[in-house]
Amino acid sequence: MSQDVEAALARVRARIAAAARHAGRHPSEVELLLAVKTVSPPLIRAAIVAGGTVLGHNRAQELTVTEPELADLPHQVHFIGHLQSNKVNQVLRWVTCVQTVDALGLAQRLDRGYGRILEAGDRTGPLEVLVQVNTSRETSKSGVDVGAASDLAAEVAALPALRLRGFMTIGANSPDAMAVRASYDDLRQVRDAVVGSGDPGTAAADQLSMGMSGDLEIAVAAGATMVRVGSAVFGERG
């Protein structure tokens, strides 16, 4: 099992490196996040040991069950699923980044909850967050509208317990590579506009979390700084 995961990780890293070089980028510019939805703790543990130390959880309930079993291994925990307001405090105990901030109300709740954690001395430094943008304009996807993303980013960046680090999107659900690429280009354009806006707290919001197992090459070509890969490492899941 551990050897299978290690080999799969090596294949994914080779894909990322090849895509980066093809785009004239250095492979170190693209970080790999392992999307671990429905993956068992022993398999996740094998992935961490093999060097996959950035995990992305989609579900608060899974996160709170899984992470205590991995606490002895150094790794980062990102939340990459739709976050319900009543799950915020459960998630904040474990995460280093929330990638799916798509409304000011959610950001404010994260700010209040994490502020209490800071006041208690349980953490130091702000919580990193990404603004999720629905660049594909698909109603089935979460995320703020492209036209409203810059305003939301400025509002999030102003919250004291949060640090805006960039933007996240899920690519267009299309067999047309040009349509997928367009959805990623839109996120890069949002990022560039926000970073160049001069609004307080936005200058370092340069991260682009985009691309998954099936389209990571397109995302890397469009400027992704992080790709979220699950099935290419752990196999297809329900």
Sequence and secondary structure as in RCSB ss.txt:
>XXXX:A:sequence
MSQDVEAALARVRARIAAAARHAGRHPSEVELLLAVKTVSPPLIRAAIVAGGTVLGHNRAQELTVTEPELADLPH
QVHFIGHLQSNKVNQVLRWVTCVQTVDALGLAQRLDRGYGRILEAGDRTGPLEVLVQVNTSRETSKSGVDVGAAS
DLAAEVAALPALRLRGFMTIGANSPDAMAVRASYDDLRQVRDAVVGSGDPGTAAADQLSMGMSGDLEIAVAAGAT
MVRVGSAVFGERG
>XXXX:A:secstr
 HHHHHHHHHHHHHHHHHHHHHTT  GGGSEEEEE TT  HHHHHHHHHTT  EEEES HHHHHHHGGGGTTS  
EEEE S   GGGHHHHHTT SEEEEE SHHHHHHHHHHHHHHHHTTS  S EEEEEEB TT  TTS SB HHHHH
HHHHHHHT TTEEEEEEE    S S HHHHHHHHHHHHHHHHHHHTS  TT TT  EEE   TTTHHHHHHHT S
EEEESHHHH    
